[in-house]
Amino acid sequence: MTGGTPPKPRLRADARRNAEQIRRAAIDAFQGQGLTVPLEEVARAAGVSKATIFNRFGGRVGLIEAVIEEVVANELHAVIDHARSLEGAGERVAYYLTAIRDLQYRQPTANDVLLQEYPHSQQLMDICRAAGEINDELVAAGHACGTLRPGFTTDDLHALIVDNALALKHGVRPSRDAYDRRTGLLLDGIRG
């Protein structure tokens, strides 16, 4: 007898099909409504019972972790990577804040991640840590070259992003034109 964990049993074809239907329904629901969408809606869209979601994914957090990369993490990491690739600190700050606000407007799940709605999800916390790291980098670089207003801190940048998430999640959604105009005003207000 060899040591280690035994291999997981292969799922039956119908169980694999159910799991994939749940994944697709969760991606659609989370992208459209955020991570707090009732699991009953996901189950209904997948054509399964809520119990099947718990059976296959262990509940909401397991389901989130099964799809979060496709729902929002890949896009958020792409924003971070692109911001880091830009040459000037001012350009990095402007791109990052504009891109994050755009993602927050288009993707309700981004706001749930940034608000840490599900702190028991290791993947969500990892995404938040990555966002915190880029915030630190951008503020330090912005101050080093005089792009950011003196006294503007990483906590200020974090608060601006979280405040925006709260406003989009719980407030009246502005028109896209008004939202983009406010992004410009925000950038003007933090520049040195």
C-alpha positions in Angstrom: 0.0 0.0 0.0 1.3 3.5 -0.9 1.0 6.6 1.1 -0.7 9.9 0.2 -4.3 10.8 -0.5 -6.4 8.5 -2.6 -7.4 10.0 -6.0 -10.8 11.7 -6.1 -13.4 9.5 -7.7 -14.4 10.6 -11.2 -17.8 12.3 -11.4 -20.5 10.6 -13.5 -21.3 12.3 -16.7 -24.5 13.8 -15.3 -22.7 15.1 -12.2 -20.0 16.7 -14.4 -22.7 18.3 -16.6 -24.5 19.6 -13.5 -21.2 21.1 -12.1 -20.5 22.8 -15.4 -24.1 24.2 -15.6 -23.7 25.5 -12.1 -20.4 27.1 -13.0 -21.8 28.8 -16.1 -24.9 30.0 -14.2 -22.7 31.4 -11.4 -20.4 33.2 -13.8 -23.4 34.9 -15.4 -25.2 35.7 -12.1 -22.0 37.0 -10.4 -21.0 39.1 -13.4 -24.5 40.6 -13.6 -25.4 41.0 -10.0 -22.3 40.5 -7.8 -21.3 37.8 -5.4 -24.3 38.2 -3.1 -26.9 37.0 -5.7 -29.1 34.4 -4.0 -27.9 30.8 -4.6 -31.5 29.9 -5.5 -31.2 32.1 -8.6 -27.9 30.3 -9.6 -29.5 26.9 -9.0 -32.6 27.9 -11.0 -30.5 29.1 -13.9 -28.4 25.9 -13.8 -31.5 23.7 -13.7 -30.5 22.1 -10.4 -31.4 22.3 -6.8 -29.6 24.6 -4.3 -28.6 21.4 -2.5 -26.7 20.4 -5.6 -24.6 23.5 -5.4 -23.7 22.6 -1.8 -23.0 19.1 -2.8 -20.7 20.0 -5.6 -19.1 23.2 -4.3 -19.6 23.2 -0.6 -21.7 26.4 -0.6 -21.2 30.0 -1.7 -17.5 30.4 -0.9 -16.6 27.2 -2.7 -18.7 28.3 -5.7 -17.1 31.7 -5.7 -13.6 30.2 -5.6 -14.5 27.9 -8.5 -15.3 30.8 -10.8 -13.7 34.0 -9.4 -10.8 33.9 -11.8 -13.2 34.0 -14.8 -15.6 36.4 -13.2 -13.3 39.2 -12.2 -9.8 38.2 -11.0 -8.2 37.8 -14.4 -9.4 41.3 -15.4 -8.2 42.8 -12.1 -4.8 41.2 -12.4 -4.6 42.5 -16.0 -5.2 46.0 -14.8 -2.5 45.7 -12.2 0.0 44.2 -14.6 -0.7 46.9 -17.2 -0.4 49.7 -14.6 3.0 48.3 -13.6 4.2 48.2 -17.2 3.6 51.9 -17.8 6.7 54.2 -17.7 5.7 57.3 -15.7 4.3 57.3 -12.2 1.6 59.8 -13.2 0.6 57.6 -16.1 0.4 54.5 -13.9 -1.7 56.3 -11.3 -4.1 57.7 -13.9 -4.4 54.4 -15.8 -4.9 52.4 -12.6 -7.5 54.6 -11.0 -9.4 55.0 -14.3 -9.3 51.2 -15.0 -10.3 50.2 -11.5 -13.2 52.6 -11.5 -14.3 51.3 -15.0 -14.1 47.8 -13.7 -16.2 48.8 -10.6 -18.8 50.4 -12.8 -19.1 47.4 -15.3 -18.6 44.5 -12.9 -20.5 44.4 -9.6 -18.3 41.5 -8.5 -15.3 43.8 -8.4 -17.1 45.8 -5.7 -17.9 42.7 -3.6 -14.2 41.7 -3.8 -12.9 45.1 -2.9 -15.4 45.3 0.0 -14.2 41.9 1.1 -17.7 40.6 1.3 -16.5 37.0 1.7 -13.4 37.1 3.9 -13.4 33.3 4.3 -12.4 33.0 0.6 -8.7 32.8 0.4 -8.8 33.7 -3.3 -10.7 36.9 -2.6 -8.3 37.9 0.1 -5.4 37.2 -2.2 -7.0 39.5 -4.8 -7.4 42.2 -2.1 -3.7 41.8 -1.1 -2.6 42.3 -4.7 -4.7 45.4 -5.0 -3.2 46.7 -1.7 0.3 46.1 -3.0 -0.3 48.1 -6.2 -1.9 50.9 -4.2 1.3 51.1 -2.0 3.5 51.0 -5.1 1.6 53.7 -7.0 1.4 56.1 -4.0 5.1 55.7 -3.3 6.0 56.3 -6.9 3.6 59.2 -7.2 5.2 60.9 -4.3 8.7 60.2 -5.4 8.2 62.1 -8.7 5.8 64.7 -7.3 2.8 63.4 -9.3 0.5 63.1 -6.3 -0.6 65.8 -3.9 1.5 65.9 -0.8 -0.3 64.2 2.1 -2.2 61.8 -0.2 -1.7 58.4 1.3 -2.3 54.7 0.5 -5.2 54.8 2.9 -6.7 57.7 0.9 -6.4 55.7 -2.3 -7.9 52.7 -0.6 -10.8 54.8 0.8 -11.5 56.3 -2.6 -11.8 52.8 -4.2 -13.9 51.4 -1.3 -16.1 54.5 -1.1 -16.8 54.1 -4.8 -17.6 50.4 -4.3 -20.1 51.3 -1.6 -21.7 54.0 -3.7 -22.1 51.7 -6.7 -23.4 48.8 -4.6 -25.8 50.7 -2.3 -26.4 54.0 -4.0 -28.1 55.4 -7.1 -26.1 54.4 -10.1 -25.0 57.5 -12.1 -25.0 57.6 -15.9 -21.7 56.5 -17.5 -20.9 60.1 -18.7 -21.4 61.5 -15.1 -19.3 58.6 -13.7 -16.4 59.2 -16.1 -16.5 63.0 -15.5 -16.2 62.3 -11.8 -13.2 60.0 -12.4 -11.5 62.9 -14.1 -12.4 65.2 -11.2 -11.0 62.7 -8.8 -7.7 62.4 -10.7 -7.4 66.2 -10.8 -8.0 66.4 -7.0 -5.1 64.0 -6.1 -2.5 65.3 -8.5 0.4 67.3 -7.1 
